[in-house]
Amino acid sequence: MRTVAAIAAFGIAVAALPLATGSGVVLNFAMMALYATLLAQSWNVLGGFGGQFSFGHALFFGTGAYVQAIAQMRWGVNAWLALPMAAAAAAAVAAAVGALSFRYGLRGSYFALVTLAFAETFRILATAAPFTGAGVGLMLPLAPSAANLQFESRAGFVWLALVLVLGGLALSAWLTRSRFGAYLQAVRDNEDAARAVGVDPTRVKVRAIAMSAALMGAAGAFYVQVFQYVDPGIAYGPAVSVEALVAAIVGGMGTVWGPVL
């Protein structure tokens, strides 16, 4: 209950910020801080709770970003509907990568390098593919409206980022108390021992990477709506992966509040 109360208090405090000030500097800082928190929360699910270090979380960020942009520009999907599509697409890519990696027992530095290789592969493919705008990238048409997920002030984006971060906090809190969270941490601590008591490490890790990627895909979609542009370097470059893992490690891996700090 204390964790739930703390999450609620955090949400109320941050939600009140745009009502207390109209300063663009303050709101932009709050928005980017929440965005960085979301990146760290995503990595923390897999790297912190699951002990599976990834150097290529940009793979999931870029997938979410491109699906968010392509769904609107090529398919005419509303931005609000594109957001869950982006998260789902990132989770699907992660499940495929996880199934391939974990099935063959990749862990530690081997898994980290595989994720980095997948991210770089997707970057090269995005640079060549016409539907991603190739090397030029994609720019969303300017249509300021809450209905289009293009808010006229930073306050709307602060609230949107806050909702996503609260979802990440709820997921992290659930992992500390649920049976699946116990399975995941058991696999992190000793995979062979977890297998001996009936836990399927591959299934647990695939589910964890899919959850982690869904948050990262949502972060990519959020980035596109804020900056209205994405290209292969932004989407799949190493900067996003580094930002996510450093923030989680410095704040405290495997904890609810570490990514926030």
Secondary structure, DSSP 8 states (H G I E B T S, - for coil): -HHHHHHHHHHHHHHHHHHH---HHHHHHHHHHHHHHHHHHHHIIIIIIS----S-THHHHHHHHHHHHHHHHTT---HHHHHHHHHHHHHHHHHHHHHHHHHTT--THHHHHHHHHHHHHHHHHHHH-GGGTGGG-EE-----BGGGTB-SSHHHHHHHHHHHHHHHHHHHHHHHHSHHHHHHHHHHH-HHHHHHTT--HHHHHHHHHHHHHHHHHHHHHHHHHHH-EE-HHHHHSHHHHHHHHHHHHHH-TTSSSTTT-
